[in-house]
Amino acid sequence: MNGNPTDEKKRRLGGNILSLCSIEMFERLAYFGIRTVVPIYIMQADDPGGLHLTANHKAKIYAWWFFFQSILPVVTGGYADRYGYKRVLTFAIALNITGYVLMAFARDYTAFFTAIMVLAVGTAFFKPCLKGSLAQNLSKQNSSLGWGVFYWIANVGALIAPIVSTLILGDPHTPEAWRNLFLASAGFTSINLLLLLTFKDTPTGADKTQNPMVVFRKTLTNLFEPRLLSFLMIMSCFYVMMFQVWDLQPNFISDWIDSRGLAEGLSFLPDALYLRITETTDSGARVPQQLLLSLNPALVVLCVIPVSWIAARVRSLSALLIGMTLAVTGVLVAGLTRQAGVLLLGITVFSLGEMLTGPKKNEYLGLIAPPGKKGLYLGYVSMVAGIGGILGSRLAGHVYGRYGEKATLALRYLAEHTLFGRDKNWNGAVGSLEESLGVSRTEAVRKLQEVEGIDAGEAARLLWETYHPQYYVWVPFAATGLIAIIAFAAYGRLARKWCDMDA
């Protein structure tokens, strides 16, 4: 028996949805083109073209980045509903382009911080507009498929991004190469101004007569609905851990992961290509961290559609709980090892969890949002990322700056375990290591190799076995994820009693 043609039509994804997905893809290509490598640019001690800032500097940049990019949409989502999606999208894209151009020419903390804030504000307007418009174009019949396709196409951009950034940066990463990368992101973002011409603005269903202060007041009023606020706070706790896979893991991989075996396995490639996709280090060729992490978007591209199809048959809150559990497991597997193969296994498990939590949290809030408040509720999703990202960034700055960074631990080892450091009168404060020893972070590992008469690989292994950075760095994040899982299990049970929240 054939299905109802009307129902079949409701399941289809129209041209507006495809336009929105394409805009998201180019935004993700530009964004992840820099997001997967900018942790290296900001603080990696051994990157020749980077800023060589501290973990504390990076924590401040990322905390404010999350604040403007992810907390601001709690308000901007309401303005997107009020003033129209297409108009606000144009404004947001222009801000993003400006941010990338400013980053290209920023060579100190203040200038780079300013550039990041411009980009963050642009993204704060971009996300709720795009997601609110998408939610407005979807129905209950095609919602799960629509969000799955959206997530899939976005990750096509995220998958291409690290490959593009690797080819642009080359080896070594010179200041000019970094500048070219930021300008390339500005160029990719500019394409979205053309794609907007293919997009027919969608009625938001909101009251267009409200003044800005009324919109702001209603935004805050809706936010404090107790059950909604509980959901957002639990997910915020989970996202304390979630974002560090992209924000902290790049530095952790560059410092600790031994990928020489994987690099050797790629030696069959033509020399010109091999040299472009590997990095030369003191211990031999290795695979750049951004290519290792690109397994995450690759898996999403390959698997999110079938995973979304399966998840459509599962209660949203149950799928979210399963996804959170997988993500925490993946973080632990990837974080507690120095072996590239085990790292990739952890990323695989984490990615399966992400494929459930990412689309499902959007779908859940999109379904329970009252008419005319899709942009507002999807703006609340950004608050989850914002609170989790701010807290996670501050925690990462503390634990990595003191217990995880290889350069800092090399300075500690020199001060605590060598004749070189014995008479330097170090006071025990990490911040005074460079001054006490007369050795900079950028030279710390080489100085350790010189003093101990060991190579780079042996120095990394010595520091790993002495200070166990993996436990200090990743166990606290996994613990926050576990707390969120327990709280969410309780929320899911209570939600069964709330007919308007039990999705």
C-alpha positions in Angstrom: 0.0 0.0 0.0 1.4 3.4 -1.0 2.0 6.1 1.6 0.0 9.3 1.8 1.5 11.7 -0.9 0.9 14.6 1.5 2.9 13.0 4.3 5.6 12.1 1.8 5.9 15.7 0.7 6.2 16.8 4.3 9.2 14.6 4.7 11.1 16.2 1.8 13.7 18.8 2.2 13.1 21.9 0.2 15.5 24.3 -1.6 15.6 26.8 1.3 16.9 24.0 3.6 19.6 23.1 1.1 20.6 26.7 0.7 20.9 27.0 4.5 23.0 23.8 4.7 25.4 25.1 2.0 25.8 28.4 3.9 26.6 26.4 7.0 29.2 24.3 5.1 31.2 27.3 4.0 31.0 28.9 7.4 32.3 25.7 8.9 35.0 25.4 6.3 36.3 28.9 7.2 35.8 28.4 10.9 37.4 25.0 11.4 40.1 26.0 9.0 41.4 28.1 11.8 39.7 26.6 14.9 41.6 23.3 14.6 45.0 25.0 14.4 44.6 28.3 16.2 45.4 26.6 19.6 48.8 25.9 18.1 49.2 29.5 16.8 48.3 31.0 20.2 50.5 29.0 22.6 52.5 26.1 21.2 56.0 26.8 22.3 57.7 25.0 19.4 55.7 26.5 16.6 58.0 28.9 14.7 55.3 31.3 13.4 53.0 31.3 16.4 52.4 33.9 19.1 54.0 31.8 21.8 51.5 33.0 24.4 50.8 31.1 27.6 48.1 28.6 28.5 46.6 31.4 30.7 46.5 33.8 27.7 44.8 31.1 25.6 42.3 30.4 28.4 41.3 34.1 28.5 41.0 34.3 24.8 38.8 31.2 24.6 36.7 32.1 27.6 35.7 35.5 26.0 35.4 33.8 22.6 32.8 31.5 24.1 31.1 34.3 25.9 30.5 36.5 22.9 30.0 33.6 20.4 27.7 31.4 22.5 26.2 33.5 25.3 25.3 36.4 23.1 22.9 34.2 21.0 20.6 33.9 23.9 19.7 37.5 23.0 20.5 37.6 19.3 18.2 34.6 18.7 15.3 36.8 19.7 16.4 39.6 17.4 16.7 37.2 14.5 13.1 36.3 15.0 12.2 40.0 15.3 14.1 41.5 12.4 14.2 38.6 9.9 16.7 35.9 9.3 18.2 37.1 5.9 18.9 40.6 7.1 20.7 39.5 10.2 22.6 36.8 8.4 24.1 39.4 6.0 25.2 41.4 9.0 26.7 38.4 10.7 28.7 37.2 7.6 30.2 40.7 7.2 31.4 40.7 10.8 33.0 37.2 10.3 34.9 38.4 7.3 36.2 41.4 9.2 37.3 39.2 12.1 39.3 36.8 9.9 41.0 39.8 8.1 42.0 41.3 11.5 43.4 38.0 12.7 45.6 37.8 9.7 47.5 41.0 10.8 47.4 40.5 14.6 50.8 39.6 16.1 50.3 40.3 19.8 47.8 39.4 22.5 45.7 42.5 22.4 45.3 42.7 18.6 44.5 39.0 18.3 42.0 39.1 21.2 40.2 42.0 19.5 40.1 40.1 16.2 38.6 37.0 17.9 35.9 39.1 19.6 34.8 40.5 16.2 34.6 37.0 14.8 32.8 35.8 17.9 30.1 38.5 17.7 29.5 37.7 14.0 29.1 34.0 14.9 26.7 35.0 17.7 24.3 36.5 15.2 25.0 33.9 12.5 24.1 30.7 14.4 20.6 31.4 15.8 19.6 33.0 12.5 20.6 29.9 10.5 19.3 27.4 13.0 16.1 29.3 13.6 15.4 29.6 9.8 16.1 25.8 9.4 13.8 25.0 12.3 11.1 27.2 10.7 11.4 25.2 7.4 11.2 21.8 9.1 8.2 19.9 10.4 7.8 17.0 12.8 7.8 14.6 9.8 11.2 15.7 8.5 12.8 17.3 11.6 15.2 14.4 12.5 16.3 14.0 8.8 16.6 17.7 8.3 18.9 18.2 11.3 20.9 15.2 10.3 21.5 16.5 6.8 22.3 19.9 8.2 24.9 18.3 10.6 26.3 16.2 7.8 26.8 19.0 5.3 28.3 21.2 8.1 30.8 18.5 8.8 31.8 18.3 5.1 33.1 21.8 5.6 34.7 20.7 8.9 36.4 17.7 7.2 37.8 19.7 4.3 39.0 22.5 6.6 42.0 20.7 8.3 43.2 19.4 4.9 43.1 23.0 3.5 44.8 24.5 6.6 47.5 21.8 6.4 48.2 22.6 2.7 48.2 26.4 3.3 50.4 26.3 6.4 53.0 23.9 5.1 56.1 23.0 7.2 57.4 25.0 9.0 54.5 27.3 10.0 55.8 30.8 9.1 54.1 34.0 10.1 53.3 34.5 6.4 51.7 31.1 6.2 49.4 31.8 9.2 48.4 35.1 7.6 47.5 33.3 4.4 45.3 30.9 6.3 43.3 33.6 8.1 42.8 35.4 4.8 41.6 32.1 3.1 39.0 31.8 5.9 37.8 35.4 5.0 37.5 34.3 1.4 35.5 31.2 2.1 33.1 33.2 4.3 32.6 35.7 1.5 31.1 33.0 -0.6 28.1 33.0 1.7 27.2 36.5 0.6 26.5 35.0 -2.8 24.7 32.0 -1.4 22.3 34.3 0.4 21.0 35.3 -3.0 19.6 31.7 -3.4 17.8 31.9 0.0 14.2 33.1 0.2 13.7 34.7 3.6 11.5 32.6 5.9 8.7 34.2 8.0 9.7 33.9 11.7 6.2 34.0 13.2 7.4 36.5 15.7 5.8 39.9 16.5 7.6 42.4 14.2 6.3 45.4 16.2 8.2 44.8 19.4 11.0 47.2 20.2 14.5 45.9 21.1 14.0 46.2 24.9 10.8 44.1 24.7 12.6 41.4 22.8 15.4 41.4 25.4 13.0 41.1 28.3 11.1 38.2 26.7 14.3 36.5 26.0 15.3 36.5 29.6 11.7 35.6 30.8 11.6 32.5 28.6 15.1 31.4 29.7 14.0 31.1 33.3 11.4 28.5 32.6 12.5 25.9 35.3 12.4 22.7 33.2 14.1 24.4 30.2 16.7 25.9 32.4 17.5 22.5 34.0 18.1 21.0 30.6 20.4 23.8 29.6 22.4 23.7 32.8 22.9 19.9 32.6 24.1 20.2 29.0 26.4 23.1 29.9 28.1 20.8 32.4 28.6 18.2 29.7 30.0 20.8 27.3 32.7 21.7 29.8 34.3 18.5 28.6 32.9 18.4 25.0 34.7 21.4 23.5 38.2 20.5 24.8 38.5 17.8 22.2 38.8 20.6 19.7 40.3 23.3 21.9 42.8 21.5 24.1 43.4 18.3 22.3 45.4 20.0 19.5 48.0 21.1 22.0 48.0 17.8 23.8 48.5 15.9 20.6 51.3 18.2 19.5 53.0 17.8 22.8 52.6 14.1 23.5 51.2 11.9 20.8 53.7 9.7 18.9 52.4 9.5 15.3 55.7 8.5 13.7 54.3 5.1 12.8 51.3 6.6 11.0 53.7 9.0 9.2 55.8 6.0 8.1 52.7 4.3 6.8 52.1 7.3 4.5 55.5 7.1 2.9 54.1 5.5 -0.2 52.7 8.8 -1.2 54.5 11.0 -3.7 57.2 13.0 -2.0 55.7 16.4 -2.7 52.3 15.4 -1.1 54.0 13.5 1.7 56.0 16.5 2.7 52.9 18.7 2.7 50.8 16.4 5.0 53.5 15.5 7.5 55.6 17.6 9.9 59.3 17.3 10.4 60.3 17.2 14.1 63.4 16.4 16.1 62.2 12.9 16.6 61.2 12.3 12.9 58.2 12.9 10.7 54.7 13.0 12.3 51.1 13.5 11.2 49.9 17.0 12.1 47.3 17.1 14.9 44.6 18.7 12.7 44.7 15.7 10.3 44.4 13.2 13.3 41.5 15.2 14.6 39.9 15.3 11.1 38.8 11.7 11.8 36.0 13.2 13.8 34.3 15.2 10.9 35.2 12.3 8.5 33.2 9.9 10.7 30.3 12.4 11.0 30.2 12.8 7.2 30.1 9.0 6.7 27.8 8.1 9.5 25.6 10.9 10.7 22.8 10.2 8.2 22.4 6.5 9.1 22.9 7.4 12.8 20.2 10.1 12.5 17.9 7.6 10.8 18.3 5.1 13.6 18.0 7.8 16.3 14.8 9.0 14.8 13.2 5.9 16.2 14.5 6.6 19.7 13.2 9.1 22.2 15.4 12.3 21.9 16.3 12.3 25.5 17.3 8.7 25.5 19.5 9.2 22.4 21.1 12.2 24.1 22.0 10.1 27.2 23.6 7.4 25.0 25.5 10.0 23.1 26.8 11.6 26.3 28.0 8.3 27.6 29.9 7.5 24.4 31.5 10.9 24.3 32.9 10.7 27.8 34.2 7.2 27.1 35.9 8.5 23.9 37.5 11.4 25.7 39.1 9.1 28.2 40.4 6.6 25.6 41.9 9.4 23.5 43.3 11.3 26.4 45.0 8.6 28.4 47.5 7.5 25.7 50.5 8.5 23.8 49.8 6.1 20.9 48.2 7.6 17.8 46.3 4.4 17.1 44.6 4.5 20.5 43.9 8.2 20.1 42.1 7.5 16.9 40.0 4.8 18.6 39.0 7.3 21.2 38.1 9.9 18.6 35.9 7.3 16.9 34.0 6.5 20.1 33.7 10.2 20.9 32.4 10.9 17.3 29.6 8.4 17.7 28.5 10.2 20.9 28.8 13.6 19.2 26.6 12.4 16.3 23.8 11.8 18.8 24.2 14.7 21.1 24.8 17.4 18.4 21.7 17.0 16.2 19.5 15.7 19.0 19.9 18.7 21.3 19.0 21.0 18.4 16.0 18.8 17.4 14.8 18.6 21.0 14.7 22.3 21.5 13.3 23.0 18.0 10.4 20.6 18.7 9.5 22.0 22.1 9.9 25.7 21.1 6.6 27.6 21.0 5.5 29.1 17.7 7.4 32.3 16.8 10.3 31.3 19.2 12.4 28.9 17.1 15.3 31.3 16.8 15.1 32.2 20.5 15.1 28.5 21.6 17.9 27.6 19.2 19.8 30.6 20.6 19.5 28.9 24.0 21.5 26.0 22.5 24.4 28.4 22.1 24.2 29.2 25.8 24.9 25.6 26.5 28.1 25.8 24.5 29.0 29.2 26.0 28.8 28.2 29.7 30.5 24.9 29.0 33.1 26.5 26.9 33.9 29.3 29.3 34.3 27.0 32.3 36.1 24.4 30.2 38.6 27.0 28.9 39.4 28.3 32.3 39.9 24.7 33.6 42.0 23.9 30.6 44.2 26.9 31.2 44.8 25.9 34.8 45.4 22.2 34.4 47.4 22.4 31.1 49.5 25.4 32.0 50.6 23.7 35.3 50.4 20.0 34.7 50.1 19.3 31.0 52.2 21.5 28.7 55.4 19.7 27.7 57.5 22.9 27.7 56.4 23.8 31.2 57.0 20.2 32.4 60.5 20.3 30.8 61.2 23.5 32.9 59.9 21.7 36.0 62.1 18.7 35.4 65.2 20.9 34.9 64.4 22.6 38.2 63.5 19.5 40.2 65.6 16.7 38.9 68.9 18.0 37.3 72.1 19.6 38.4 71.4 22.5 36.1 68.4 23.5 38.2 69.7 22.6 41.6 71.3 26.0 42.3 68.6 28.2 40.6 66.5 28.7 43.7 63.2 28.1 42.1 60.4 29.1 44.4 58.0 26.3 43.3 55.6 28.6 41.3 55.1 27.6 37.7 55.0 31.2 36.6 58.5 31.9 37.8 60.2 28.9 36.1 61.5 30.8 33.1 63.0 33.6 35.2 64.5 31.3 37.8 66.1 29.0 35.2 67.0 31.6 32.6 65.4 29.3 30.0 62.3 30.3 27.9 59.4 28.0 27.2 60.4 27.9 23.5 63.8 26.5 24.4 62.8 24.3 27.4 62.6 20.9 25.7 65.8 21.4 23.8 67.6 22.5 27.0 66.3 19.3 28.7 67.6 17.2 25.8 71.0 18.9 26.1 71.3 18.5 29.9 70.1 14.9 30.0 71.8 13.9 26.7 68.6 12.4 25.2 66.7 12.9 22.0 63.2 14.5 21.6 61.3 11.2 21.8 63.1 10.2 24.9 62.5 13.6 26.5 58.7 13.3 25.9 58.7 9.8 27.3 60.7 10.9 30.4 58.3 13.8 31.1 55.2 11.6 30.5 56.4 8.9 32.9 57.5 11.5 35.5 54.5 13.8 35.6 51.6 11.8 34.1 50.0 14.8 32.4 47.2 12.6 30.9 45.5 12.1 34.3 45.8 15.7 35.4 44.4 17.0 32.1 41.6 14.6 31.1 40.3 13.0 34.3 38.8 16.4 35.5 37.0 16.9 32.2 35.7 13.3 32.1 34.4 13.8 35.7 32.3 16.8 34.6 30.9 14.7 31.8 30.0 11.9 34.2 28.2 14.3 36.5 26.2 15.6 33.6 25.2 12.0 32.6 23.9 11.2 36.1 21.9 14.5 36.2 20.5 13.9 32.7 19.3 10.4 33.5 17.3 11.9 36.4 16.0 14.7 34.1 14.9 12.1 31.5 12.8 10.3 34.0 11.1 13.4 35.2 10.5 14.6 31.6 8.2 11.6 31.0 5.7 13.4 33.3 5.9 16.6 31.2 3.9 16.0 28.0 5.4 19.2 26.5 9.0 18.3 27.3 9.0 14.5 26.8 10.3 14.4 23.2 
